[in-house]
Amino acid sequence: MVEVYKPPLANPSGGGLYTAATIIDAGDPPRLAHGVVVDTWNCGPSWVWPIACEAEQPDPSPKGTEPRTDWLDTPFTGDVIGADDNCSALVPETEAAQRAQQLLRLHEPVRVEQQLTTRLLTAAGAPATVAGLVAAVGALEETVAEFGITGVLHAAPHLAAAVQAAQLVTRSGAYLVSPMGHRWAFGAGYADLGETIVATGPVTVHRGPVSMTHGPDYPHNARLSVAEREVLVSWECWTEAVTIGA
């Protein structure tokens, strides 16, 4: 009889969105289906005012010209991410559930990145084209530097080697960071970004609990075990993009 070998459970590869983001596991029910609005205190209006009382005051006044609550106008939306194990009904439900949960654990970050790609590009608008990788990263970092905080640079995985070769990435603890301290996310699901790099403010991944469903297929003596959860990605303050040109 053929021997059955069960390899040890693998861990998700690092370096993508889930490494760069803050992950929040929501309660049950997670209520993510209604969306999430971000009430950030990390970006908003600031200005310069003359220190001398007798100095002429700016006209028009810069005070209050940029509403702090803009981000409350548009909720972020999420998706249900799932994985399944289609097996014989003779396989114990606990084993089928473990298989489905392991697949979800490995594939969830990639599926989330794939869904996020279009949303990032839409939010960023038409990207500027900058010749060369180094100049492109520099232009992107300069564009968002005025916010005074670091965020995330979202890029396709094929750019990781070039970024490393150009010395545009260093490791800081668990994070891959840019020269200005932004976290790189070379997501496996970001392949469709191509030569475009998207910069956002700090990113949060909101996740609901994993739900298990077992569906028997009696005529074929089979069972489909599904592991799924609600996932929503939000970020703060800015969305900018550049495309690396020749």
KAQUIJO-V421215 format. One record per residue. N is the residue number from 0. PHI is phi in radians with two decimals (* if undefined). Layout:
n={N N}
phi={PHI PHI}
//
This chain:
n={0 1 2 3 4 5 6 7 8 9 10 11 12 13 14 15 16 17 18 19 20 21 22 23 24 25 26 27 28 29 30 31 32 33 34 35 36 37 38 39 40 41 42 43 44 45 46 47 48 49 50 51 52 53 54 55 56 57 58 59 60 61 62 63 64 65 66 67 68 69 70 71 72 73 74 75 76 77 78 79 80 81 82 83 84 85 86 87 88 89 90 91 92 93 94 95 96 97 98 99 100 101 102 103 104 105 106 107 108 109 110 111 112 113 114 115 116 117 118 119 120 121 122 123 124 125 126 127 128 129 130 131 132 133 134 135 136 137 138 139 140 141 142 143 144 145 146 147 148 149 150 151 152 153 154 155 156 157 158 159 160 161 162 163 164 165 166 167 168 169 170 171 172 173 174 175 176 177 178 179 180 181 182 183 184 185 186 187 188 189 190 191 192 193 194 195 196 197 198 199 200 201 202 203 204 205 206 207 208 209 210 211 212 213 214 215 216 217 218 219 220 221 222 223 224 225 226 227 228 229 230 231 232 233 234 235 236 237 238 239 240 241 242 243 244 245}
phi={* -1.16 -1.34 -1.78 -1.90 -1.91 -1.11 -1.13 -1.16 -1.44 -1.85 -1.05 -1.21 -1.61 1.59 -1.78 -1.06 -1.16 -1.34 -1.47 -1.66 -1.56 -1.84 -2.04 -1.60 -1.31 -1.34 -2.06 -1.38 -1.32 1.06 -1.40 -1.08 -1.51 1.62 -2.35 -1.84 -1.85 -1.73 -1.44 -1.81 -1.68 -2.62 2.85 -1.28 -2.57 -2.79 -2.03 -2.26 -1.03 -1.41 -1.46 -1.10 -1.47 -1.20 -1.18 -1.40 -1.03 -2.41 -1.32 -1.20 -1.37 -1.23 1.25 -1.32 -2.09 -1.08 -1.27 -1.66 -0.94 -1.23 -1.40 -1.39 -2.21 -1.23 -1.38 -2.03 -2.17 -2.53 -1.69 -1.87 -2.42 -2.57 -2.51 -2.23 -1.76 -2.43 -1.16 -1.17 -1.32 -1.27 -1.00 -1.02 -1.10 -1.20 -1.09 -1.12 -1.12 -1.12 -1.10 -1.17 -1.16 -1.11 -1.11 -1.04 -1.39 -1.67 -0.96 -1.03 -1.18 -1.11 -1.12 -1.10 -1.06 -1.19 -1.36 -0.95 -1.10 -1.15 -1.11 -1.14 -1.15 -1.17 -1.34 1.34 -1.12 -1.35 -1.30 -1.80 -2.18 -1.26 1.57 -1.11 -1.08 -1.14 -1.14 -1.13 -1.08 -1.13 -1.17 -1.16 -1.19 -1.07 -1.70 -1.10 -1.12 -1.30 1.37 -2.34 -1.72 -2.32 -2.25 -1.83 -1.65 -2.56 -1.17 -1.11 -1.20 -1.45 -1.04 -1.13 -1.16 -1.11 -1.13 -1.10 -1.49 1.01 -1.80 -2.51 -2.33 -1.70 -2.22 1.13 -1.48 -1.82 -1.71 -2.12 -1.47 -0.98 -1.65 1.67 -1.29 -1.46 -1.40 -2.20 -1.57 -1.33 -1.04 -1.49 -1.68 -0.99 -1.26 -1.19 1.06 -1.65 -1.70 -1.93 -1.93 -1.85 -2.22 -1.24 -0.92 -1.91 -2.18 -1.82 -1.72 -2.21 -1.48 -1.20 -1.31 -1.89 -1.89 -2.33 -2.00 -1.99 -1.32 -2.05 -1.07 -1.04 -1.88 0.93 -2.23 -2.66 -1.87 -1.87 -2.02 -1.96 -2.61 -2.71 -1.45 -2.36 -2.38 -1.94 -2.21 -2.60 -1.98 1.29 -2.59 -2.48 -2.27 -2.54 -2.35 -1.90 -1.34 -1.72 -1.28}
//
